[in-house]
Amino acid sequence: MLMTMRKVRLWTLGLCVLTIGAAAAFGARAAGRVLTIQDVVSIKVVNQPDMDTSTRVETDGTIDFPYIGRIKAAGLSEDSLARTIERRLSARQIVTDPHVLVEISNFGTQASVQGQVGAPGVYTLDRPTNLTQILSRAGGVRDVRVGGTITVRRAHGAIVKTFDSKEVQAGRGPGATLLIANNDEIFVDLAPFYYIYGYVGKPGEFPLTRPLTVQEAISIGGGLALLGTEWRIRIKRKAADGQTIDVPASLDDQVEGGDIIVVNERIF
């Protein structure tokens, strides 16, 4: 009997916790979205069509409403702003028992996502959004297998940081949880490629995800083939003027993005 009563009390306690949690979640949803600077809000006073207003949240976080003047809006939910306007109208006896409806008609908070994503563009931030989430909205990184970097620049040109694209896409590290702010610019740059041709085990295209020497690049390309030689390696590289130059290379030379490494045949 004692065990049964304990089970009933535990079940009742759990039900209360769930009920309180559900009520809190419902209350958060019912309050509406939180206003930010540059949002455009539509305000309606029931049965007072002459007071219907569409206004923008100014840079100081306020809006202007007829008969009341300036009201702090940024940081308030739609519902909280509506209650504030109702109290002001009642206090000044402008409307008896007012009922106000507030809705965000145009979000002012936005961020730009450019570079190697599926759908580059400007995205509205209608809720708290982290870097992983906004990349998903932009179609994701085009080829996350290759790797690369994601750079976030804040307004006025301040660079926040550059993150590893694989880590962010996987939802790992500080970059994944970075909250995006208004007017952030996000640029996704895939790792550059280099190419190996000639007498190697696996000629082809390879991503340059870290600093490499020619010797390391050839090793990644399967090493020298039976007839290949390390003494007659050449690199075709784009010069600053856009022209392609052909230069001899040693095994210790650094590989650059876009390099074409040509391993020649051994001379007997």
C-alpha positions as a LaTeX table, in Angstrom:
\begin{tabular}{lrrr}
\hline
Residue & $x$ (\AA) & $y$ (\AA) & $z$ (\AA) \\
\hline
Met1 & 0.00 & 0.00 & 0.00 \\
Leu2 & 2.85 & 2.37 & 0.94 \\
Met3 & 4.62 & 1.73 & $-2.38$ \\
Thr4 & 1.38 & 2.37 & $-4.26$ \\
Met5 & 0.90 & 5.75 & $-2.55$ \\
Arg6 & 4.51 & 6.71 & $-3.38$ \\
Lys7 & 3.93 & 5.84 & $-7.03$ \\
Val8 & 0.76 & 7.94 & $-7.09$ \\
Arg9 & 2.58 & 10.94 & $-5.55$ \\
Leu10 & 5.46 & 10.61 & $-8.02$ \\
Trp11 & 3.03 & 10.33 & $-10.95$ \\
Thr12 & 1.12 & 13.40 & $-9.72$ \\
Leu13 & 4.35 & 15.38 & $-9.31$ \\
Gly14 & 5.47 & 14.46 & $-12.83$ \\
Leu15 & 2.11 & 15.48 & $-14.25$ \\
Cys16 & 2.35 & 18.86 & $-12.50$ \\
Val17 & 5.84 & 19.48 & $-13.92$ \\
Leu18 & 4.67 & 18.62 & $-17.43$ \\
Thr19 & 1.62 & 20.86 & $-17.04$ \\
Ile20 & 3.71 & 23.80 & $-15.83$ \\
Gly21 & 6.21 & 23.28 & $-18.66$ \\
Ala22 & 3.44 & 23.11 & $-21.26$ \\
Ala23 & 1.82 & 26.24 & $-19.84$ \\
Ala24 & 5.15 & 28.10 & $-19.98$ \\
Ala25 & 5.75 & 27.00 & $-23.57$ \\
Phe26 & 2.24 & 28.06 & $-24.53$ \\
Gly27 & 2.76 & 31.41 & $-22.81$ \\
Ala28 & 6.01 & 31.97 & $-24.74$ \\
Arg29 & 4.27 & 31.22 & $-28.03$ \\
Ala30 & 1.23 & 33.31 & $-27.14$ \\
Ala31 & 3.43 & 36.33 & $-26.35$ \\
Gly32 & 4.51 & 36.45 & $-29.98$ \\
Arg33 & 7.85 & 37.29 & $-31.51$ \\
Val34 & 10.31 & 39.67 & $-29.87$ \\
Leu35 & 10.75 & 42.99 & $-31.69$ \\
Thr36 & 14.14 & 44.21 & $-32.83$ \\
Ile37 & 15.44 & 47.41 & $-34.39$ \\
Gln38 & 14.19 & 48.05 & $-37.95$ \\
Asp39 & 11.20 & 45.68 & $-37.60$ \\
Val40 & 8.00 & 47.09 & $-39.08$ \\
Val41 & 4.96 & 46.55 & $-36.84$ \\
Ser42 & 1.27 & 46.73 & $-37.64$ \\
Ile43 & $-0.80$ & 48.04 & $-34.69$ \\
Lys44 & $-4.60$ & 47.85 & $-34.57$ \\
Val45 & $-6.91$ & 49.17 & $-31.86$ \\
Val46 & $-10.16$ & 47.20 & $-32.01$ \\
Asn47 & $-13.12$ & 49.38 & $-33.07$ \\
Gln48 & $-10.79$ & 52.34 & $-33.58$ \\
Pro49 & $-9.78$ & 52.13 & $-37.28$ \\
Asp50 & $-8.48$ & 55.71 & $-37.29$ \\
Met51 & $-5.73$ & 54.59 & $-34.89$ \\
Asp52 & $-4.47$ & 51.70 & $-37.04$ \\
Thr53 & $-0.76$ & 52.28 & $-37.52$ \\
Ser54 & 2.18 & 50.76 & $-39.36$ \\
Thr55 & 5.52 & 51.93 & $-38.00$ \\
Arg56 & 9.17 & 50.94 & $-37.88$ \\
Val57 & 11.21 & 50.34 & $-34.73$ \\
Glu58 & 13.81 & 53.11 & $-34.79$ \\
Thr59 & 17.51 & 52.72 & $-34.04$ \\
Asp60 & 16.89 & 53.84 & $-30.44$ \\
Gly61 & 14.43 & 50.93 & $-30.03$ \\
Thr62 & 11.25 & 53.06 & $-29.93$ \\
Ile63 & 8.16 & 53.49 & $-32.08$ \\
Asp64 & 5.82 & 56.45 & $-32.49$ \\
Phe65 & 2.09 & 55.87 & $-31.85$ \\
Pro66 & $-0.74$ & 58.42 & $-32.23$ \\
Tyr67 & $-1.90$ & 60.21 & $-29.04$ \\
Ile68 & 0.82 & 58.48 & $-27.01$ \\
Gly69 & 4.12 & 59.45 & $-28.61$ \\
Arg70 & 7.27 & 57.38 & $-28.40$ \\
Ile71 & 7.18 & 53.92 & $-26.79$ \\
Lys72 & 10.03 & 51.52 & $-26.09$ \\
Ala73 & 9.46 & 48.52 & $-28.38$ \\
Ala74 & 12.75 & 46.70 & $-29.07$ \\
Gly75 & 13.12 & 43.73 & $-26.73$ \\
Leu76 & 9.36 & 43.47 & $-26.11$ \\
Ser77 & 7.19 & 40.70 & $-27.55$ \\
Glu78 & 4.25 & 41.58 & $-29.79$ \\
Asp79 & 1.89 & 40.85 & $-26.91$ \\
Ser80 & 3.89 & 42.91 & $-24.37$ \\
Leu81 & 3.90 & 45.92 & $-26.67$ \\
Ala82 & 0.14 & 45.57 & $-27.17$ \\
Arg83 & $-0.43$ & 45.56 & $-23.37$ \\
Thr84 & 1.84 & 48.61 & $-22.99$ \\
Ile85 & $-0.17$ & 50.56 & $-25.56$ \\
Glu86 & $-3.43$ & 49.50 & $-23.89$ \\
Arg87 & $-2.22$ & 50.82 & $-20.52$ \\
Arg88 & $-1.12$ & 54.13 & $-22.06$ \\
Leu89 & $-4.46$ & 54.59 & $-23.86$ \\
Ser90 & $-6.40$ & 53.82 & $-20.69$ \\
Ala91 & $-4.24$ & 56.05 & $-18.47$ \\
Arg92 & $-4.77$ & 59.02 & $-20.78$ \\
Gln93 & $-8.48$ & 58.18 & $-21.20$ \\
Ile94 & $-8.07$ & 58.14 & $-24.96$ \\
Val95 & $-9.93$ & 54.84 & $-25.40$ \\
Thr96 & $-12.13$ & 53.12 & $-22.81$ \\
Asp97 & $-11.14$ & 49.49 & $-22.20$ \\
Pro98 & $-8.86$ & 49.33 & $-25.30$ \\
His99 & $-7.94$ & 46.07 & $-26.98$ \\
Val100 & $-4.74$ & 46.30 & $-29.07$ \\
Leu101 & $-3.30$ & 43.84 & $-31.59$ \\
Val102 & 0.38 & 44.03 & $-32.60$ \\
Glu103 & 2.00 & 42.03 & $-35.39$ \\
Ile104 & 5.41 & 42.24 & $-37.02$ \\
Ser105 & 4.68 & 42.85 & $-40.70$ \\
Asn106 & 8.29 & 43.08 & $-41.89$ \\
Phe107 & 11.37 & 41.87 & $-40.06$ \\
Gly108 & 14.22 & 44.35 & $-39.89$ \\
Thr109 & 16.89 & 41.90 & $-38.74$ \\
Gln110 & 18.68 & 40.15 & $-41.58$ \\
Ala111 & 21.99 & 38.60 & $-42.54$ \\
Ser112 & 23.77 & 37.94 & $-45.82$ \\
Val113 & 25.12 & 34.50 & $-46.76$ \\
Gln114 & 27.44 & 34.42 & $-49.77$ \\
Gly115 & 30.02 & 32.14 & $-51.35$ \\
Gln116 & 29.91 & 28.39 & $-51.73$ \\
Val117 & 26.38 & 27.68 & $-50.46$ \\
Gly118 & 23.35 & 26.25 & $-52.23$ \\
Ala119 & 21.32 & 29.47 & $-52.24$ \\
Pro120 & 23.33 & 32.65 & $-51.56$ \\
Gly121 & 21.28 & 35.65 & $-50.51$ \\
Val122 & 19.93 & 37.84 & $-47.72$ \\
Tyr123 & 17.95 & 36.03 & $-45.03$ \\
Thr124 & 15.50 & 37.48 & $-42.53$ \\
Leu125 & 16.17 & 36.60 & $-38.89$ \\
Asp126 & 12.68 & 36.16 & $-37.45$ \\
Arg127 & 14.00 & 34.24 & $-34.41$ \\
Pro128 & 17.36 & 33.62 & $-32.68$ \\
Thr129 & 19.51 & 31.91 & $-35.32$ \\
Asn130 & 22.98 & 30.40 & $-35.01$ \\
Leu131 & 25.55 & 29.92 & $-37.76$ \\
Thr132 & 24.67 & 26.28 & $-38.46$ \\
Gln133 & 20.98 & 27.13 & $-38.81$ \\
Ile134 & 21.42 & 30.04 & $-41.22$ \\
Leu135 & 23.76 & 27.94 & $-43.40$ \\
Ser136 & 21.05 & 25.29 & $-43.54$ \\
Arg137 & 18.54 & 27.93 & $-44.67$ \\
Ala138 & 21.01 & 28.97 & $-47.37$ \\
Gly139 & 21.14 & 25.43 & $-48.78$ \\
Gly140 & 24.23 & 24.30 & $-46.86$ \\
Val141 & 27.87 & 24.29 & $-47.93$ \\
Arg142 & 28.13 & 23.05 & $-51.52$ \\
Asp143 & 30.67 & 20.32 & $-50.84$ \\
Val144 & 31.34 & 19.87 & $-47.13$ \\
Arg145 & 33.63 & 16.91 & $-47.90$ \\
Val146 & 36.19 & 19.29 & $-49.34$ \\
Gly147 & 36.42 & 21.50 & $-46.27$ \\
Gly148 & 37.05 & 25.21 & $-46.22$ \\
Thr149 & 36.35 & 28.25 & $-44.09$ \\
Ile150 & 33.37 & 30.30 & $-42.98$ \\
Thr151 & 34.05 & 33.95 & $-42.16$ \\
Val152 & 31.56 & 36.07 & $-40.21$ \\
Arg153 & 31.85 & 39.86 & $-40.49$ \\
Arg154 & 29.86 & 42.10 & $-38.21$ \\
Ala155 & 28.48 & 45.50 & $-39.19$ \\
His156 & 31.08 & 48.23 & $-39.80$ \\
Gly157 & 33.57 & 45.65 & $-41.12$ \\
Ala158 & 34.48 & 44.02 & $-37.80$ \\
Ile159 & 35.47 & 40.40 & $-38.44$ \\
Val160 & 34.18 & 38.07 & $-35.75$ \\
Lys161 & 36.14 & 34.96 & $-36.66$ \\
Thr162 & 36.86 & 32.37 & $-39.31$ \\
Phe163 & 35.61 & 28.85 & $-38.65$ \\
Asp164 & 36.19 & 25.42 & $-40.18$ \\
Ser165 & 33.24 & 24.64 & $-42.46$ \\
Lys166 & 33.18 & 20.92 & $-41.64$ \\
Glu167 & 32.94 & 21.63 & $-37.91$ \\
Val168 & 30.14 & 24.17 & $-38.35$ \\
Gln169 & 28.13 & 21.93 & $-40.69$ \\
Ala170 & 28.45 & 19.09 & $-38.19$ \\
Gly171 & 27.19 & 21.36 & $-35.40$ \\
Arg172 & 30.47 & 21.23 & $-33.49$ \\
Gly173 & 32.69 & 23.88 & $-31.95$ \\
Pro174 & 32.11 & 27.56 & $-31.09$ \\
Gly175 & 31.29 & 28.48 & $-34.69$ \\
Ala176 & 28.24 & 26.21 & $-34.79$ \\
Thr177 & 26.53 & 27.99 & $-31.90$ \\
Leu178 & 27.52 & 31.56 & $-32.79$ \\
Leu179 & 24.33 & 33.65 & $-32.80$ \\
Ile180 & 23.91 & 35.69 & $-35.97$ \\
Ala181 & 23.32 & 39.43 & $-35.48$ \\
Asn182 & 21.62 & 42.01 & $-37.65$ \\
Asn183 & 23.56 & 42.85 & $-40.83$ \\
Asp184 & 26.10 & 40.05 & $-40.34$ \\
Glu185 & 27.88 & 39.03 & $-43.54$ \\
Ile186 & 28.74 & 35.33 & $-43.80$ \\
Phe187 & 31.12 & 34.16 & $-46.51$ \\
Val188 & 31.72 & 30.48 & $-47.24$ \\
Asp189 & 34.93 & 29.65 & $-49.07$ \\
Leu190 & 35.74 & 26.07 & $-50.05$ \\
Ala191 & 39.30 & 24.83 & $-49.80$ \\
Pro192 & 41.28 & 25.42 & $-53.01$ \\
Phe193 & 42.40 & 22.50 & $-55.17$ \\
Tyr194 & 45.72 & 21.42 & $-56.60$ \\
Tyr195 & 46.29 & 18.92 & $-59.40$ \\
Ile196 & 48.85 & 16.18 & $-59.97$ \\
Tyr197 & 49.53 & 14.74 & $-63.42$ \\
Gly198 & 52.14 & 12.47 & $-64.92$ \\
Tyr199 & 53.92 & 9.53 & $-63.38$ \\
Val200 & 52.18 & 9.17 & $-59.99$ \\
Gly201 & 50.00 & 6.45 & $-58.50$ \\
Lys202 & 46.72 & 8.48 & $-58.47$ \\
Pro203 & 46.80 & 11.52 & $-60.74$ \\
Gly204 & 43.90 & 13.96 & $-60.36$ \\
Glu205 & 42.40 & 16.79 & $-58.32$ \\
Phe206 & 42.96 & 17.16 & $-54.56$ \\
Pro207 & 41.71 & 19.71 & $-51.97$ \\
Leu208 & 44.38 & 21.86 & $-50.32$ \\
Thr209 & 43.04 & 21.79 & $-46.76$ \\
Arg210 & 46.40 & 22.43 & $-45.04$ \\
Pro211 & 49.91 & 23.59 & $-45.94$ \\
Leu212 & 51.62 & 20.97 & $-48.12$ \\
Thr213 & 55.02 & 20.50 & $-49.70$ \\
Val214 & 55.35 & 19.03 & $-53.18$ \\
Gln215 & 56.61 & 15.81 & $-51.61$ \\
Glu216 & 53.53 & 15.55 & $-49.37$ \\
Ala217 & 51.23 & 16.30 & $-52.30$ \\
Ile218 & 52.82 & 13.54 & $-54.39$ \\
Ser219 & 52.44 & 11.15 & $-51.45$ \\
Ile220 & 48.71 & 11.97 & $-51.28$ \\
Gly221 & 48.58 & 11.32 & $-55.01$ \\
Gly222 & 49.79 & 7.76 & $-54.52$ \\
Gly223 & 53.53 & 8.44 & $-54.66$ \\
Leu224 & 55.82 & 8.19 & $-57.66$ \\
Ala225 & 54.93 & 5.62 & $-60.29$ \\
Leu226 & 57.55 & 3.10 & $-61.40$ \\
Leu227 & 58.77 & 5.36 & $-64.21$ \\
Gly228 & 58.40 & 8.66 & $-62.33$ \\
Thr229 & 61.26 & 10.78 & $-61.05$ \\
Glu230 & 61.51 & 13.38 & $-58.31$ \\
Trp231 & 64.23 & 15.27 & $-60.24$ \\
Arg232 & 62.10 & 16.52 & $-63.11$ \\
Ile233 & 58.99 & 17.93 & $-61.36$ \\
Arg234 & 57.43 & 21.10 & $-62.72$ \\
Ile235 & 54.58 & 23.30 & $-61.49$ \\
Lys236 & 52.18 & 25.29 & $-63.66$ \\
Arg237 & 50.97 & 28.23 & $-61.56$ \\
Lys238 & 48.89 & 31.37 & $-62.10$ \\
Ala239 & 50.99 & 34.51 & $-61.69$ \\
Ala240 & 49.70 & 37.79 & $-60.23$ \\
Asp241 & 48.96 & 39.11 & $-63.73$ \\
Gly242 & 46.79 & 36.07 & $-64.52$ \\
Gln243 & 49.34 & 34.44 & $-66.80$ \\
Thr244 & 50.27 & 30.78 & $-66.29$ \\
Ile245 & 53.94 & 30.23 & $-65.59$ \\
Asp246 & 55.84 & 26.94 & $-65.75$ \\
Val247 & 58.56 & 26.59 & $-63.13$ \\
Pro248 & 60.82 & 23.75 & $-61.94$ \\
Ala249 & 59.97 & 22.50 & $-58.45$ \\
Ser250 & 61.76 & 20.69 & $-55.64$ \\
Leu251 & 60.17 & 18.32 & $-53.14$ \\
Asp252 & 60.37 & 20.98 & $-50.41$ \\
Asp253 & 58.47 & 23.68 & $-52.31$ \\
Gln254 & 55.09 & 24.75 & $-50.93$ \\
Val255 & 51.98 & 23.91 & $-52.94$ \\
Glu256 & 49.56 & 26.76 & $-53.70$ \\
Gly257 & 45.88 & 26.62 & $-54.58$ \\
Gly258 & 45.41 & 25.99 & $-58.30$ \\
Asp259 & 48.90 & 24.51 & $-58.79$ \\
Ile260 & 49.30 & 21.83 & $-61.45$ \\
Ile261 & 52.13 & 19.53 & $-60.42$ \\
Val262 & 53.59 & 17.57 & $-63.32$ \\
Val263 & 55.78 & 14.56 & $-62.51$ \\
Asn264 & 57.85 & 13.58 & $-65.54$ \\
Glu265 & 59.25 & 10.26 & $-66.72$ \\
Arg266 & 62.60 & 9.06 & $-65.51$ \\
Ile267 & 65.47 & 9.35 & $-67.98$ \\
Phe268 & 67.52 & 6.13 & $-68.21$ \\
\hline
\end{tabular}
